[in-house]
Amino acid sequence: MRTWIPAAAAALALWAGAAHAGAWEDGYADYQRKDYAAAVAKWRGVAQSGNREAQSLLGIMYAFGQGVPQDYPQAIQWLRMAAAQGEPKAQFKLGSMYANAQGFARDHQRAAMWFTMAAEGGHPSAAKELLKSANELSASDLATAKRLAQTCIKRAFQGCE
């Protein structure tokens, strides 16, 4: 009788994962069709379960008002969750929001910190944006931003703000 319990638990885990995979894929198809409200509805559960890509995309959608009212505090909440898991898209967007004073006071040092992490994570536009922020900073402030980014990376993206 006890042998079926691990098998049932494994089947349940696969089913839950498949449900999230289906919601992710369906949400992505909705997003490609520009049905943003449907994408948000499908991705919310995936994001709440901890999927960093869904968290990042929800944050971006709240930042731009895609399928939801534009809401910077909500965007920041989702982006921070994804960034704390090392998601380069979320780190890049947080950097952009600091650089452009969207939900934050303009802060090129914080922007440079987030762009540094996004660049290290492989985001294709982060290095270019880092250079723009660097042009707004003193050498000392840029060095501080890079040190903060390295500290954040070493701490597995915990306590970065």
Backbone as numpy.savetxt, mean C-alpha at the origin, in Angstrom:
# Nx Ny Nz CAx CAy CAz Cx Cy Cz
-11.36 -41.10 13.54 -12.18 -39.91 13.54 -11.31 -38.65 13.54
-10.19 -38.68 14.24 -9.36 -37.50 14.31 -8.60 -37.23 13.02
-8.46 -38.20 12.17 -7.71 -38.00 10.93 -8.45 -37.07 9.97
-9.74 -36.95 10.07 -10.47 -36.08 9.16 -10.36 -34.62 9.56
-10.03 -34.32 10.81 -9.96 -32.92 11.27 -8.88 -32.15 10.52
-7.62 -32.65 10.43 -6.63 -31.90 9.65 -7.02 -31.76 8.19
-7.62 -32.80 7.63 -8.03 -32.73 6.22 -9.14 -31.69 6.04
-10.07 -31.64 6.96 -11.14 -30.66 6.88 -10.58 -29.24 7.04
-9.63 -29.07 7.96 -9.02 -27.76 8.15 -8.27 -27.32 6.90
-7.57 -28.24 6.27 -6.85 -27.91 5.03 -7.82 -27.55 3.92
-8.91 -28.28 3.80 -9.91 -27.99 2.77 -10.54 -26.63 3.01
-10.83 -26.31 4.27 -11.39 -25.01 4.60 -10.43 -23.88 4.25
-9.16 -24.07 4.55 -8.15 -23.06 4.23 -8.05 -22.86 2.72
-8.08 -23.94 1.96 -8.04 -23.82 0.50 -9.28 -23.12 -0.03
-10.42 -23.44 0.52 -11.66 -22.81 0.09 -11.62 -21.32 0.39
-11.17 -20.94 1.58 -11.08 -19.51 1.95 -10.11 -18.79 1.03
-8.98 -19.41 0.75 -8.01 -18.80 -0.16 -8.56 -18.66 -1.55
-9.29 -19.67 -2.01 -9.89 -19.60 -3.34 -10.94 -18.51 -3.40
-11.69 -18.34 -2.31 -12.70 -17.28 -2.28 -12.04 -15.92 -2.40
-10.92 -15.74 -1.71 -10.21 -14.46 -1.81 -9.59 -14.30 -3.19
-9.05 -15.37 -3.74 -8.45 -15.28 -5.07 -9.52 -14.91 -6.09
-10.71 -15.50 -5.98 -11.80 -15.16 -6.88 -12.24 -13.72 -6.73
-12.35 -13.25 -5.50 -12.73 -11.86 -5.26 -11.66 -10.91 -5.79
-10.40 -11.29 -5.61 -9.31 -10.45 -6.12 -9.39 -10.35 -7.64
-9.50 -11.48 -8.29 -9.54 -11.50 -9.75 -10.79 -10.81 -10.29
-11.93 -11.05 -9.65 -13.17 -10.39 -10.08 -13.06 -8.88 -9.89
-12.49 -8.48 -8.77 -12.29 -7.04 -8.52 -11.36 -6.42 -9.53
-10.32 -7.15 -9.91 -9.38 -6.64 -10.91 -10.08 -6.46 -12.27
-10.92 -7.42 -12.62 -11.68 -7.31 -13.88 -12.60 -6.09 -13.82
-13.26 -5.88 -12.67 -14.11 -4.70 -12.51 -13.28 -3.42 -12.64
-12.11 -3.41 -12.03 -11.24 -2.23 -12.09 -10.84 -1.93 -13.54
-10.49 -2.97 -14.28 -10.11 -2.78 -15.69 -11.26 -2.22 -16.52
-12.49 -2.56 -16.14 -13.68 -2.03 -16.84 -14.08 -0.66 -16.30
-13.30 -0.16 -15.34 -13.58 1.12 -14.68 -14.86 1.09 -13.84
-15.26 -0.10 -13.42 -16.37 -0.24 -12.49 -15.77 -0.24 -11.09
-15.36 0.95 -10.68 -14.59 1.09 -9.44 -15.38 0.71 -8.19
-16.66 1.04 -8.17 -17.47 0.69 -6.99 -17.52 -0.82 -6.80
-17.65 -1.57 -7.88 -17.68 -3.04 -7.78 -16.32 -3.56 -7.34
-15.24 -2.96 -7.85 -13.90 -3.39 -7.45 -13.69 -3.16 -5.96
-14.10 -1.99 -5.47 -13.96 -1.69 -4.04 -14.72 -2.72 -3.22
-15.94 -3.01 -3.62 -16.77 -3.97 -2.87 -16.10 -5.34 -2.80
-15.50 -5.77 -3.89 -14.86 -7.09 -3.90 -13.53 -7.09 -3.18
-12.79 -6.01 -3.28 -11.45 -5.97 -2.67 -11.47 -5.68 -1.17
-12.54 -5.07 -0.68 -12.58 -4.71 0.75 -12.35 -5.92 1.65
-13.04 -7.01 1.39 -12.88 -8.21 2.21 -11.48 -8.80 2.09
-10.95 -8.78 0.87 -9.59 -9.28 0.65 -8.60 -8.41 1.42
-8.81 -7.10 1.38 -7.92 -6.18 2.10 -8.04 -6.37 3.61
-9.26 -6.54 4.08 -9.45 -6.72 5.52 -8.82 -8.01 6.01
-8.65 -8.98 5.13 -8.01 -10.23 5.53 -6.49 -10.12 5.51
-5.97 -8.95 5.10 -4.53 -8.72 5.18 -3.79 -8.70 3.87
-4.47 -8.80 2.73 -3.79 -8.80 1.44 -3.24 -7.40 1.15
-1.92 -7.31 1.07 -1.27 -6.00 0.95 -1.57 -5.32 -0.39
-1.72 -6.08 -1.45 -2.04 -5.47 -2.75 -3.43 -4.87 -2.74
-4.39 -5.58 -2.17 -5.75 -5.06 -2.07 -5.78 -3.83 -1.16
-5.04 -3.86 -0.06 -4.97 -2.70 0.83 -4.41 -1.50 0.08
-3.34 -1.73 -0.67 -2.71 -0.66 -1.43 -3.67 -0.07 -2.46
-4.32 -0.92 -3.22 -5.24 -0.43 -4.24 -6.45 0.27 -3.64
-6.95 -0.21 -2.52 -8.05 0.51 -1.85 -7.57 1.89 -1.41
-6.36 1.95 -0.87 -5.82 3.25 -0.47 -5.71 4.20 -1.65
-5.24 3.70 -2.76 -5.12 4.53 -3.96 -6.49 4.96 -4.45
-7.46 4.05 -4.39 -8.81 4.39 -4.84 -9.45 5.46 -3.94
-9.21 5.38 -2.63 -9.70 6.43 -1.74 -8.97 7.75 -2.00
-7.70 7.70 -2.32 -6.94 8.92 -2.59 -7.47 9.63 -3.84
-7.86 8.86 -4.85 -8.34 9.45 -6.10 -9.86 9.57 -6.17
-10.57 8.96 -5.21 -12.03 8.98 -5.26 -12.58 8.09 -6.35
-12.00 6.92 -6.51 -12.45 5.96 -7.52 -13.37 4.94 -6.87
-14.66 5.03 -7.15 -15.63 4.09 -6.60 -16.04 4.39 -5.17
-15.40 5.35 -4.58 -15.68 5.81 -3.21 -15.46 7.32 -3.20
-16.04 8.03 -2.24 -15.71 9.45 -2.14 -14.22 9.62 -1.81
-13.60 10.65 -2.36 -12.19 10.89 -2.02 -12.10 11.13 -0.52
-11.19 10.40 0.11 -11.08 10.44 1.57 -9.63 10.16 1.93
-8.84 11.22 2.13 -7.42 11.04 2.42 -7.16 10.26 3.71
-7.88 10.53 4.80 -7.62 9.72 6.01 -7.84 8.22 5.77
-8.89 7.88 5.03 -9.14 6.47 4.72 -8.05 5.92 3.80
-7.64 6.73 2.83 -6.55 6.32 1.93 -5.29 6.04 2.74
-4.96 6.95 3.64 -3.74 6.81 4.45 -3.81 5.56 5.30
-4.97 5.28 5.87 -5.12 4.08 6.71 -4.80 2.82 5.91
-5.40 2.68 4.72 -5.17 1.49 3.90 -3.73 1.43 3.41
-3.21 2.58 2.98 -1.83 2.61 2.47 -0.82 2.26 3.56
-1.04 2.74 4.76 -0.12 2.40 5.86 -0.13 0.91 6.16
-1.32 0.30 6.10 -1.40 -1.15 6.34 -0.58 -1.90 5.29
-0.73 -1.51 4.03 0.00 -2.17 2.95 1.49 -1.87 3.04
1.84 -0.63 3.32 3.25 -0.23 3.43 3.95 -0.98 4.56
3.22 -1.24 5.63 3.78 -1.98 6.77 4.10 -3.43 6.40
3.56 -3.89 5.28 3.87 -5.23 4.78 4.87 -5.18 3.63
5.45 -4.00 3.41 6.48 -3.86 2.38 5.96 -3.67 0.97
4.74 -3.21 0.81 4.15 -3.04 -0.52 4.67 -1.75 -1.17
5.50 -1.87 -2.23 6.10 -0.69 -2.86 5.10 0.32 -3.43
3.96 -0.16 -3.97 2.96 0.78 -4.51 2.41 1.68 -3.40
2.17 1.10 -2.24 1.66 1.87 -1.11 2.72 2.85 -0.60
3.96 2.40 -0.52 5.03 3.28 -0.09 5.19 4.44 -1.06
5.11 4.16 -2.35 5.22 5.20 -3.36 4.08 6.20 -3.21
2.86 5.72 -3.05 1.71 6.62 -2.93 1.81 7.47 -1.67
2.28 6.90 -0.56 2.47 7.71 0.65 3.51 8.81 0.39
4.58 8.47 -0.30 5.56 9.48 -0.67 4.95 10.58 -1.51
4.14 10.20 -2.48 3.47 11.18 -3.35 2.53 12.07 -2.55
1.82 11.48 -1.60 0.89 12.27 -0.80 1.64 13.27 0.08
2.79 12.88 0.62 3.60 13.85 1.38 4.15 14.93 0.46
4.62 14.56 -0.71 5.21 15.54 -1.64 4.17 16.53 -2.16
2.92 16.08 -2.30 1.88 16.91 -2.89 0.87 17.46 -1.89
1.16 17.29 -0.60 0.28 17.79 0.46 -1.15 17.27 0.31
-1.29 15.97 0.15 -2.59 15.33 0.04 -2.82 14.50 1.30
-3.56 15.05 2.23 -3.82 14.37 3.49 -2.75 14.60 4.54
-1.66 15.20 4.15 -0.55 15.54 5.03 -0.11 16.97 4.70
0.58 17.61 5.63 1.29 18.84 5.28 2.43 18.43 4.35
2.75 19.29 3.38 3.85 18.97 2.46 5.11 18.71 3.28
5.75 17.58 3.03 6.95 17.20 3.79 7.86 16.40 2.86
8.82 17.10 2.26 9.70 16.44 1.30 10.62 15.41 1.96
10.91 15.61 3.24 11.76 14.62 3.92 11.00 13.30 4.08
9.75 13.36 4.50 8.93 12.13 4.62 8.70 11.53 3.23
8.47 12.39 2.25 8.29 11.89 0.88 9.55 11.12 0.45
10.72 11.70 0.70 11.98 11.05 0.32 12.15 9.72 1.06
11.73 9.68 2.31 11.82 8.43 3.07 10.98 7.34 2.39
9.71 7.67 2.07 8.83 6.68 1.45 9.29 6.33 0.04
9.76 7.31 -0.72 10.25 7.01 -2.07 11.48 6.11 -2.02
12.33 6.30 -1.01 13.51 5.45 -0.86 13.08 4.00 -0.64
12.11 3.79 0.24 11.64 2.43 0.49 10.98 1.83 -0.74
10.18 2.63 -1.45 9.53 2.14 -2.66 10.57 1.77 -3.72
11.61 2.59 -3.85 12.67 2.31 -4.82 13.39 1.01 -4.46
13.67 0.83 -3.19 14.33 -0.41 -2.75 13.44 -1.62 -2.97
12.13 -1.40 -2.94 11.19 -2.49 -3.19 10.93 -2.74 -4.67
11.53 -1.91 -5.54 11.42 -2.14 -6.97 10.36 -1.32 -7.69
9.81 -0.30 -7.04 8.80 0.51 -7.74 9.47 1.27 -8.88
8.91 1.19 -10.09 9.60 1.74 -11.26 9.73 3.27 -11.30
8.89 4.01 -10.63 8.94 5.48 -10.67 9.53 6.11 -9.42
9.84 5.30 -8.42 10.25 5.84 -7.13 11.57 6.60 -7.19
12.54 6.10 -7.93 13.85 6.77 -7.99 13.73 8.17 -8.58
12.91 8.30 -9.62 12.70 9.61 -10.25 12.05 10.58 -9.26
11.05 10.12 -8.54 10.37 10.98 -7.56 11.27 11.29 -6.37
12.13 10.35 -6.02 13.10 10.59 -4.96 14.02 11.75 -5.34
14.45 11.78 -6.59 15.31 12.88 -7.06 14.58 14.22 -6.96
13.31 14.26 -7.29 12.53 15.50 -7.18 12.46 15.97 -5.73
12.19 15.04 -4.82 12.13 15.40 -3.40 13.50 15.82 -2.90
14.53 15.13 -3.34 15.90 15.45 -2.92 16.27 16.87 -3.30
15.77 17.35 -4.43 16.06 18.72 -4.86 15.46 19.76 -3.92
14.48 19.36 -3.13 13.83 20.27 -2.19 14.44 20.20 -0.79
15.44 19.35 -0.61 16.01 19.11 0.72 17.48 19.50 0.78
17.92 19.81 1.98 19.35 19.99 2.21 19.99 18.60 2.20
21.29 18.56 2.05 22.00 17.27 2.08 21.77 16.56 3.41
21.75 17.31 4.48 21.52 16.74 5.81 20.11 16.14 5.93
19.10 16.87 5.44 17.73 16.37 5.50 17.54 15.14 4.62
18.19 15.12 3.47 18.12 13.95 2.59 18.78 12.74 3.26
19.92 12.96 3.89 20.59 11.87 4.60 19.71 11.34 5.72
19.01 12.24 6.42 18.10 11.81 7.49 16.96 10.97 6.91
16.41 11.41 5.79 15.31 10.67 5.15 15.77 9.27 4.77
16.95 9.16 4.21 17.46 7.84 3.81 17.74 6.97 5.03
18.24 7.58 6.10 18.48 6.83 7.33 17.17 6.33 7.92
16.15 7.19 7.92 14.83 6.77 8.41 14.28 5.61 7.58
14.47 5.67 6.27 14.00 4.58 5.40 14.73 3.29 5.73
16.03 3.35 5.90 16.80 2.13 6.20 16.40 1.56 7.56
16.14 2.44 8.52 15.68 1.98 9.84 14.33 1.29 9.71
13.46 1.89 8.93 12.14 1.30 8.74 12.24 -0.07 8.08
13.09 -0.19 7.07 13.27 -1.48 6.39 13.82 -2.52 7.36
14.80 -2.13 8.18 15.38 -3.07 9.15 14.38 -3.53 10.18
13.39 -2.66 10.49 12.37 -3.02 11.46 11.17 -3.68 10.81
11.36 -4.18 9.60 10.29 -4.86 8.85 9.06 -3.94 8.68
9.33 -2.66 8.40 8.32 -1.66 8.09 7.38 -1.35 9.25
7.82 -1.62 10.46 6.99 -1.32 11.63 7.45 0.00 12.25
6.49 0.83 12.65 6.79 2.10 13.29 7.48 3.11 12.41
7.11 3.17 11.15 7.78 4.05 10.19 7.30 5.49 10.26
6.18 5.74 10.81 5.67 7.13 10.85 6.04 7.77 12.13
